[in-house]
Amino acid sequence: MTLLNRFVIQNNHLYHHFYLQPVRTFVDARVKWVRDAHLDFAVEKEKNLKQILSLKNLIISQPSKAIPLSNASFYKTIFDLPITATNFFQKYPSVFEIFQPSKPFSHPHVKLTPQALTVHNEESKILNSSSYRKDVAGRLTKLLMLTRAKKLPLDIINLMRFDLGLPHDFIFTLLPEFPEYFQICNMDNNSTGSNNSMGSVVFGLELVSWRDNLATSVLQRKTMEEIYAVKRQMPIKFPINLPKGFDLEKKVRLWVHEWQNLPYISQYEDAFFLSPNSDQAEKWTVAILHELLHLFVSKKTEKENLLALGDYLGFGPRFKKGLVHHKKDLLTQRHLLMGMRYRYLHLMNQSVNLKRKYGLQVSCSSKRTGSFINRT
């Protein structure tokens, strides 16, 4: 029995010699942090988008293209909805439509509105295109290449599935297309940081072979476009755009200038031998974070996702220290999938008068049924 078969059986509830610098620090310097209104707006306007898409995928996966409201409590739990499922559906009437099936004595159901169905159909064309699937496979490959072991637990990957642009059922639909890239593997509990003492198998995704053509960072490629020859360990600088109101003391500005001129160590090289408290190690850590953010279709993710990955990779508090804030809500390079997500956001934020379509008491049950085993 293959590991993939074992995974399906065991998880059928998922559809889931460098420059060593002396230690210097500017922790005693005064840094005035202010809220970034653009970033706050970007985060707020995308609130509930993941839940919208997860419910949309559940609805569209059903033969009837509808789900019963009687399982409302189950939807709230499995999709981590901020309010009851019934209220959630009513909050977005441009996406979801509550209706009464013609079958006698049936409970109200939920389906997609014609507008949402149109966006879904156009999104499906993108997700099923060969160019998109090669692109997302490349993103997943680069993520694995950033790890020392060239593999990650599936639960870590699933945390970033949405941000990577992976299909909700990527384990069953995407991975089989690229057997020369990926394979399901058995990961030792100690390597995953798991406290599970029951001896159950921890599944992961492993890179089959290293891809030299992908082992160049976004920052390196950009520098190559500006400079004809890029030498190894040359002091490539990170772009810095400080928000209005951000205040740095003179000694901090001096530290940043010196830090920027340190040699640039590729994210795809192992530099864990560097002193973890050195500026050189910090620049390498920031380089990894910079590349990670560029792997995400929206160029951002939840902080907790990066910290979970950092803990697994052995960075500990270094990821937290090195985190840089993604500024503004517009992307300099908009990924094709983001265009579709913005269309869902448009539907979500349309100003529509909310009203109850039916004055019926909805019987909510948390009982699991065979139709709802696919958690995105």
N, C-alpha and C positions, 0 to 999 in steps of 0.2 A: 504494500500500500504506500503510495507516494505521500510526501509531507503535505502537499496541497489537498489530497483526499482527507488526510487526517485533520487538517485545518477545517475543512468544510464540515466534517462530522462533529468535531469538538466545538465549533463555533457557529452553529447554524442560526444563531440569533443575530449575526452580522451580515450586512449586504455590502463587513469591516476587516657646531663650528661657525655658527652665526655670531652676530654681535651681541654680547651679553652686557647690557647697560647697567650702570649702578642704579640702585633704587632711588627714584626721585618721586615726589608726590606734591600735589597742590591742595591736599585736603584742608589745609589751614587757610586757604585763600577764600575770600568772600565771593560767592557766586550767587547772583540774584536770579532766581527762576521765576518766570511768569507763565501764565497759561497761554497756550496758543489757540486762539479762537478758530483758526482754520482747521487745525487738527481736531478740536472738539466737535466742530460741525461735521467733519468727515466721519467721525466715529458715530455721532448721534444719528446721522441720516441713514447709516447702514445698519442701525439697530434692528434686530429681528430678521435680517435678511437670511441668515443661515436657517432659521426655523421655517421661514417661508419656503425656501427651496427644498428643505427636507420633507415638509408636508406635501409640497407640489410633487416631488418624486414618488412619495407614497401613493398619492391619489392616482397618478398617471400609470403606476405599476399594476393597479387593479383591473381586472377584466372589464368591469363596469365603468371604469374611470371615475369612481366615486367611492367615498368611505362613509360609514354610518356615524352619526353623531352620538350614538349610544356608547361608543368607545372613547368619549371625550376625555375622561380622566386618564386613560391609558396614553392618549396623545400628549397630554400635558406632562406626564412623567417622562416618557421616553424621549421627547424632543425638548425638554427643559423649557417649556413655555412660561413666560413671565406672568400670565393670567390664565384663566380657565380656557380650554380649547374652544368652547362655544363663543366666548367673548373675543378670543383671538381671531376666529374666522369672521366675526361680525366687524372687527376693527379694520379689516382689509377687504371691503366688499368689491374692490376692483380686481381682486385676485381670486377670492373664494365666493362661491354662491351656495347658499343653503336652500335645498329644495325638498319637496315631498314626492317620493317615487309613486308611480301610478299603481303599484302593487298594493292591494288592500292590507290594512293593519301594519304597514311598514313604518319604521321610524324615519325621521328626517335624515337626509344624507348631505354630503358636501362634495361639490365638484369645482373645477376651475371655471372661471369666467371665460367667455370667448376671447377677450383681450389677453388673458394670461395664457390660454392655450396657444394663441398665435405666437407669443414670445417663446413659449416652450418648444414649439415646432421649429422655429428658427434657431434656437439654441441647440437643439438636437442635431441639426445639420452641421453645426460647428463641431460639436463633441464627437460626431461620427466621421469627420473628415480625416483623411490620412495625415494631412499637414499638422492638424491640431494634436493628434495622438502621438506623432513623432515628437512634437514640441513638449508635450507634458511628460513623455517618457524620458526626454532629455533632462527635464527639471528634476525628476525623481532620481535619475542617474547621478546628477551632480550633487544632490542631497546626500546620497550614499557615499559618494566620493569624498565628501567633507568629513566623514567619520574615519577613525583609525582602523576599525575592523571591517569597513566597507559593508556594514549591515546595520539595521535598526529594528527594534521591536515594532510590530505592526501597530500597537496602540500609540506609540510615539508618532508614527507616520499619520495615523488617523486623526491626531490632534491638528495636523497641518494640512489635511486632505483638501479642505475647502480653499485654503490660501494657495496651495499648489495648483489648484484647478483640476484635481483628479476627479474622475467620474465617481459618483457615490458608490458604485459597485465595481471599483477599479480592480479588486482582487480577482474577480471572475471575468471581467470584460477586457481590461487593459493588459494585465500581466501575461496572459496566455499569448498575446500578439508579439511579445518581445522575449522569447525564451533565451535568446542570446544575451539579454541584458539582466534579467531578474530571475531569482528562484526563491521559493519559500524555504525557510531554514528553521531549524530547531535551535533556540538560543538558551544558553545556560542561565539559570536563575541568578547566579552571582554577577554575570555580565550585564544583566538588565537592571540590577538594583532591586530585584523583587524580594519581598519578604515571604513569598509563598513557600511554605514548607511541606505542601501536600505532594510535591513531585510532579505536578501537572506540566505539560509541555508549554513552553513560552515560544510562540511563533514569531518569526521575524522575516524581513525581506533582505536578501543578500545580493550584492552586485556580482554577476557572473565573471565579468572581466573589466579591467580598467580601461577607460576611454581617454586616450591622450588628447584627442580633438576637443574634449570638453573640459580639460584641466587648465583652462585659462579664465581668469575672473573677468567680470564686467569692467572693473577698473583698469585691469591690464589691457583689455581690448581697446578701451577708450584712449588709453595712453599711447598704444600702438598707432592709433589713427592720427594722433597729434605729433608723435615722435617716430621717426622712421625706424630706429633701432631701440629696443627696450632691453636693457641688461638685467640680469638676475640680481636681485637685492638692491636695485636702484631705489632712491627715496621717492616713490610714488606718493602723492599727497591725496588725501580724501577731500572731496568738495564739502565746504562748510557754508551753510546759509543760516546765520543766526536770526531768530525772530525779532521783531521790533520790541524793544524794551529789555532785551537780554543784555546783561551787564557783566563784563569780565574785568577783573583787576589787571593791572599792567603785568604783574608777575605770572598771572595765568596765561595772558596772551603770549608772553615769552616762552612759557612751557609748551603751549600748543605749537608755536613756531618750531621749536626744537624737536618736538615729538613728530611733527609732520615730516621733518627731514631725516628721520630714522629710516633705515633700509626697509623696503617693503618685502615681506615674506609671504609667498603665495598661500592662500587658504588650502590649497591642495597638497601642501607639504606638511610634514609632521614636525612641529616646533615645540613639543611639550618638554623638551630638555631645557628650554629657556627658564630662567628664574621667574616664577609666577608673579612676583611683585615688581618685575622690571618694566620699564616703559616699552621695551621692544616686544615683550610678551603681550602687553596691553594693545599695542598696535596690531599684532597678529590676531588677537581676539576680536578687535573691532573689524578687521578685514573679513573674518569669518561671518560676523553679524551683517556686514555690508553685503556680502555675497548671498547670504540667506535671504535677506529682504528682497533682493533682486530675483530670487527664484520664485517669489510669490507673485501671483498675477496682479494683486493690488499694491504690491510693494510695502505691505504692512501686515501685521498679525497681532494677536493678543500677546501681551507681555508674558503671560503665564506659559504660553506655548514655547517661547524661546527659552525661558528659564527651565522648563522641563527637559528640553533638548540639551541645554547646557549642562544640567546636572548629570544626564546620562553620558554625555561626552567627557565628563571629568573636569569641566571648567569651574564648577561650583559658583562662588560669588563673582568670579571674573566676568561672566556673561552679564550679570546684573550691573556691575560697575561699568562695563563697556557699552551698554545699551545706548544707542543713539535714537533720538526721536525722529520719526518720519514726518516731515513738515508739509503743510498745505494739503488740500483735498483733491488736487488735480495731478495727474500723472504725466511725466515728460514723455513716457512711452506707454501708451495705453494698449494693454493686451486685448485681443479680440474678444475674449470671454468677458472682460470687464464691461464692454459695450452692452452685452446682454444683461449683465447684472444691473447696470444703470437703468435699463428698461424695466426690470422688475421693481427697482426702487421708485421709478416714476409711477408705476401702478400703485405701489404701496402708499405713496404720498399724495395721490390724487385726492382732492377735496370732494368727498362724497358724503351726503347726509346719511348717517347711520340710523337704521331703524330695524326693528325685528320683523322678519318676513312672516314668521309664524308665531302665534301665541300659544305654543305647545310646551308642555312640560317634557324636558328631555331626560330620559333615563340614562344616567351615566354609570358605566361599569368599568372596573379596572381589570376585568377578566381578560387574559390573553387568548387570542384566537390564532388559528394557523395562518390567517391572512396577514397578520401583522408581526412578522418575525424579522423584517428587514429594517435594521436601524442604520440610518445614513450618518 
